[in-house]
């Protein structure tokens, strides 16, 4: 059983930065595509960024140039560095691991507000 635990969310002012972390248990991390998704109130969950086991990354247009996904395969952790945050980035952020199966974390709240 794979478990994903997100951390690093919180309240930040517009223009600020946060770094989210997702720690994965189990042995699938190295072969998994790791991703970040988010869900704002009243909206569907949407893709934010992903990092493949081969080192490729992909971003939603809304976060390109502001967010950076990275992974530490030795620690089984994937990060999302978020900069120049906007109020519309407010959401619950979820970590996703995809290999043979798909696993989700419980989410961490990010609120961007003055």
Order of alpha helices (4+ residues) and beta strands (2+ residues): beta-beta-beta-beta-beta-beta-beta-beta-beta-beta-beta
